[in-house]
Amino acid sequence: MDTSETFPAALAALARRNGDLEAVVAPEGRVTFAELAARADALAGALAAAGLRPGNRIGLQLPNGLRWIVTSLGAHRAGLTVVPINTWYRSTELKHVAQTVGLRLVVTAGTIFGRDVLDDLHEAGYGEEYGGAYGDTGSRSDGYLGALVWPADAALPPALPTGTPPAATAGPADLAFILFTSGSTALPKPVPVRQGLLLANGRAVGRRMRLRLGDRLWIAAPFFFGFGCENAFPVALTHGVTLCLQERVDPEAALAMIERERCTVYYGLTPTTRALTSSDAFGRYDISSLRTGVLGLMGEGNRLAYEKLGLTDGCSAYGITEGYGFVATTDADDPLDVRVHTQGRALPTQQLRVVDERGVPCPPDVAGQLEIRGAVTEGYLDSPEQNAEAFTADGWFRTGDLASVGAEGRMSYVGRWNELMKINGIRIAPSEVEKIIIEHGDVDEVFVVGMTDAGGDERMACALVPRPGADTAGLAERIRSHVRARAASYKVPTRFLVLTDDAVPMTDTGKVSRRLLRERFEAAEFEAAEFDAEEGR
């Protein structure tokens, strides 16, 4: 790794060498790398004039766009740490984030997706606007300066003073972001990640995908998740790639943007791929410019991205927030079967191993608990108990995932370790069954969970999101027949639930909550929509 690397240094180099190349295309407009660097410098000067100093932490609660990118780069230029905040968070989560990391400022908008953000911040105790009740030097004992509102039509937040950009202050070991990630039961956990490792990992990912100077990367996934700020962002900065940003996934708008901007790199996981390819608008737009990007994690989603979106150089990948984005990816030159059914080899910045329940390394192709080392967070912020549980005595991070690694070093993801089911005494990973069900032409998304019945036994339950236009009458029985023809009888789910896409329960960090699905099955909250195979309903 080039230890001189930081986000500000990478941007400055692009501004010098490729200043006329477009850097960002977003809802607020478009800028070149030279213009982006100038805006970041101006914001850095303004933040310094407002009294913020290197090492201070500022919250960033904005949708994808130019303001998000400029805030991050300007804050880094001033030596600050950025705390991306989920735009879905309400007062309880906002208070948890602000208090956990000690925010001095929150950069936000008056409204986000029709919701008044300041109302939630007020309820959390952080809603006074910058320059208001707290003054522009901060009258609170915790040093909080307030919420800085940045309208979409303003080049910079109008409430900030002007100032001279400070001397370069960020170093490769400095924190770039503190990201919040959570499991199914806990409040979001703070994950600190550092400048140099982010850039090194981004460069490694881009090389696997065969990125070129001037490529144009489409993404609508929220940048407050690692997929955006740990992955797409450093990948773009290390390869001179234009970020083509949308605030959220809208299939027709996405296809239109890919055509209009001649995007070459696709950053959308399987749910996004399915949304685009099942849209009525698919086929009406020319997306032949797409060449590479992220295929996804599971087999059929990967094949769909390759065959329907034309990602001939696309890569399958495995990633985790604690692992600086991607940990393993396939290579653009790998055979299609490898890219569809594995997540490839560890990046040069990473190491991975698979162990059994005793911590003993598993033989090739035997599934076990996945552990990683290398470009990995040093631990959750101020969380010694969580860190003791998350790391092994020899410094490996326990991902909580189930995987195998073949003799050639290629990883195959199986599922979450704590989601293993024990059906009739046999352990089954939900992904084993999900891979079979997703091949059915009527299914758009599938989530398999274990549930406890009245007798205390574990049974397999399956929540389905049908494809648009699919006949839902008798769908559960058709899926049962589909699985029974392709797998052992104990892998056939006994309970089914048909959901609309917006009814799938989510965690605070936007992941599907299998815990909530399991609770809904067990509480029989959707009994009218269920099909109980054993009772013949």
Buried (B, 14 or more C-beta within 10 A) or exposed (E): BEEEBBBBBBBBBBBEEBBEBBBBBBEBEBBBBBBBBBBBBBBBBBBBBBBBEBEBBBBBBBBBBBBBBBBBBBBBBBBBBBBBBBBBBBBEBBBBBBEBBEBBBBBBBEEBEEEEBBEBBBBBBBBBBBBEEBEBEBEBEEBBBBBBBBEBEEBBBEBBEEBEBBEEBBBBEBBBBBBBBBBBEEBBBBBBBBBBBBBBBBBBBBBBBBBBEEBBBBBBBBBBBBBBBBBBBBBBBBBBBBBBBBBEBBBBBBBBBBBEBBBBBBBBBBBBBBBBBBBEBBEEBEBEBBBBBBBBBBBBBBBBBBEBBBBEBBBBBBBBBBBBBBBBBBBBEBEBEBBBBBBBBBBBBBBBBBBEEEBEEBEEEEBBBBBBBBBBBBBBBEBEEBBEEBBEEEEBBBBBBBBBBEEEEBBBBBBBBEBBBEBEEEEBBBBBBBBBBBBBEBBBBBBBBBBEBEEEEBBBBBBBBBBEEBEEEEBBEBBBEBBEEBBEEEBBBBBBBBBEEEEBBEBBBBEBBBBBBBBBBBEEEBEEBBBBBEEEE
